[in-house]
Amino acid sequence: MYLKKVTILRDKFPTEAYYPFNLEIFKNTASIDLTSPVTIFTGENGTGKSTLLEAISRRCGIYIWEGEYRPRQKNNPYCRQMHNAISVEWVDETVPGSFFSSDVHRHFSLLLDEWAISNPGLFEYFGGKSLVTQSHGQGIISFFKARYKIKGLYIMDEPETALSPATQIELVNILKEMAEKGHAQFIIATHSPILMACPGAKLLNFDNNTITETTYFETQHYKIYKDFMEDNSRYIQ
């Protein structure tokens, strides 16, 4: 364990009229305690999971490998300022880490190919071959297997996006193994009940007005998947 607490500083909000500072969940949550090597954010789209993940990354000094940023037609000047309104508390010393999302991974993979022109040995850290030449899912798993052997704090935004159910199970086993070795800590936002089933993970629910701890069987995602598998006629009309 490296990071033990994230505090939301409402007095640092630049506004409460625009996203993300208009979300009740951020207004009503004072802090979250990170007590497990694997912490999972669960909740519907738009509840602030990814926004808080990015804010934690920036506050911890973790670089996000982004492509060219294109603002929306109606630009929100506050959408990337959440990191200025949180503080983080480390167990001891700070550690390096990485931020993962499917889009970030694609951009990183292209950059890695460019760097490898002058230093082909870089590929040895990622399974011995270019991440771009593998399928998107295979490239992601190769990255996970290589990167998460290194001591650090790892933040992941919906890593299941390009992964089949079988590959998601493979990722769960990677998370479990690395967490048990004690050198890696993970904070993950996901919609996948498979990833939520990671043994020992702490689940934090974003579906209410405050961030609260929940259990696997209480998550809305588990309930919907279970009901759908038992009787999908209730959902498909």
Phi, psi and omega in degrees: 000133180240313180258129185244345183202142172237126181247131178266123186258089185298329180291350177263359179297127178286341180197161170236018182260342185236154175297141002269359188283353176270357180284129180299328183296326178278331177290328188259351181259120181279318183196164172231136178264132179257102188246004180228149176299340177235115175246131184240127174269126180232145180158172183288168174299143176085005183272354176105005183299305183294323179299316179291322177301312180297321179297318178298317179302310182295320180294329179274001179078022180270123183286140177251117184283087183259151171280197179294128181276127179243111181293154178287167180303315174257094187288136175259109184291351185255356191296335181246029183250007184299328182296339177282350183243022174226158170233156180235149180236124181269152175294316181216252179273158175286156178228158175287176179186194178209156177249130179240133161216165183300317180292317179298319180297319180298317179295317179298319182299320178294319177296320180300320177298321179293316180296325185290346176300319180265345180218077183301338181295346178302327183295338180297336179280351185229043175086006174089002179210163182303138176290333182289327183283348176269164173298161183303314180295318179295320179297322180295314180295321176300319178297313181302312184299324181279309188293320189280003171280347184266140178304129178170176176257123187240122184247128189229126180252107179049059181294346182285352190309315183253015186251136173291165176305319180295322180286330174297321177297321177299319178295319177303317180294325176295313179301313181299313182297312183292322179294319180293330179288342172087005183256355184228141174236139185236138169235121192229134168256129184207155170253004187269117174299336178293312180292326178296339181277006180304124183303131176083358182290145173265124182258127178245124185267129180254011187274354180247192183280352174222157176280121184229151176287144179222177176249163183305312185285348177269349182291143179297327180296315178298315182298318181293314180299316181298312180296321181295316180295326182280327181199086184285352179294340179290338185251332182256120185239000000 
